[in-house]
Amino acid sequence: METNEDTPQGAPDARARMAQARRKTEFILSRAWGLLRDPKTEWEQIRLEETSAAALMLGYVAPLAAVPALMGLVGALTFGGGLIGAPAQLVVGAVVSFLVFVALIYFIGLLTNAIADNFEAKRDEIAALKLAAYAATPTFLLGLFAVAPALWWAPLIGLALSAYLLHRGLAPLMRCPPERALAYAATIIVAGLVALVAMGLLTSCLTSARL
């Protein structure tokens, strides 16, 4: 049987990867829109979905966490004028930022589950990780604006939206009484911000690059 030598053997695999990336992007955008449009319905749907910690972290959190890290790198290389570190340092800083973002989401998931009893909620490791992962969606997506230093404030809007989604998701996912949800969410948010600052300071010292 003759083969078409003009067609690269890797072309079907490349097309399959592109199609998979497109489906994943569509899913992320659809999930973000659903959470912002009707958080109650979307959180209920999320609660019923079967998944695993590995699938959430590798299939959802990791691609999203790459957005602010990559855009920050592009912005630093484009607009930094060489004043914030050598290119190699900036690349290392971007990689470390990505790892920090992924680790932070995992930490928030663990924390949410660990303190559930204090707020009359039900412990559920996967539900807590779902909550951390999906609530962070607006923050990561608005990390696109990290490419322009003048728009440094845009991700703050994402943080506010993520805090709102976290609060709305505690009742359906963690079975938290509505009257305890605000205190529960505030505890998670404060702990998450402290962890982020600590991780940022540590990694900045280790890489000598801005995160």
C-alpha positions, 0 to 999 in steps of 0.5 A, spaced: 500 500 500 502 506 498 503 512 503 502 519 501 509 522 502 507 529 502 503 528 508 507 529 514 505 523 519 505 527 525 499 532 522 493 527 524 496 528 531 497 535 531 490 536 528 487 532 534 491 536 539 489 542 536 482 540 537 483 538 544 485 544 546 479 548 542 474 543 546 478 545 553 478 552 551 471 552 549 469 548 556 473 553 560 470 559 557 463 556 558 464 554 565 466 562 566 460 564 563 456 560 566 458 561 573 458 569 572 451 568 569 448 564 574 452 561 579 447 557 583 445 553 577 452 552 575 455 550 582 449 545 582 452 542 576 459 542 578 457 539 584 454 533 580 460 532 576 464 526 577 472 528 577 478 527 580 484 531 583 488 530 578 483 531 572 482 538 576 489 540 577 492 538 570 486 538 566 483 545 568 487 549 573 494 548 570 492 551 563 488 557 566 494 558 571 499 558 565 495 564 562 497 570 567 504 567 568 505 567 560 502 574 559 506 577 565 512 574 561 510 577 554 509 583 558 515 584 561 519 582 555 515 587 551 515 593 555 520 591 561 525 595 557 530 590 560 529 593 567 526 588 571 531 582 569 535 578 564 530 574 559 533 568 562 531 570 569 524 572 567 523 565 564 524 562 570 520 567 574 514 565 569 515 558 570 515 559 578 509 563 578 505 558 574 507 553 579 505 557 585 499 559 582 497 551 581 500 550 588 496 555 591 489 553 588 491 546 591 492 549 598 486 553 598 482 546 596 485 543 602 484 548 607 477 549 605 476 542 606 480 542 613 476 547 616 469 545 614 467 543 621 468 549 624 463 552 619 458 546 620 460 544 613 461 537 610 468 535 609 469 533 601 476 533 598 474 533 591 468 538 592 473 543 596 478 542 590 472 543 585 470 550 589 478 552 589 479 551 582 472 553 578 472 560 583 479 562 581 477 562 573 475 569 573 482 571 576 486 567 571 482 569 565 483 576 567 491 575 567 491 576 560 491 583 562 498 582 565 501 583 558 500 590 559 503 593 565 499 599 565 493 594 566 495 591 572 489 593 576 485 588 571 486 582 575 484 585 581 477 585 578 478 577 577 480 577 584 473 580 586 469 576 582 473 569 584 471 571 592 464 572 590 464 565 586 467 562 592 462 565 597 456 563 592 459 556 592 460 554 599 453 552 600 452 547 594 459 544 594 461 544 602 453 544 604 455 550 609 449 553 612 448 560 608 449 564 615 456 561 615 458 562 608 460 569 609 465 567 615 467 561 611 469 565 605 472 570 608 477 565 612 479 562 606 480 568 602 485 571 607 489 565 608 489 564 601 492 571 600 497 570 606 499 564 602 500 568 595 504 573 598 508 568 602 510 564 596 511 570 592 516 573 596 520 566 597 520 565 590 522 572 588 528 571 593 530 564 590 529 567 582 531 574 583 525 575 578 519 579 579 513 574 579 
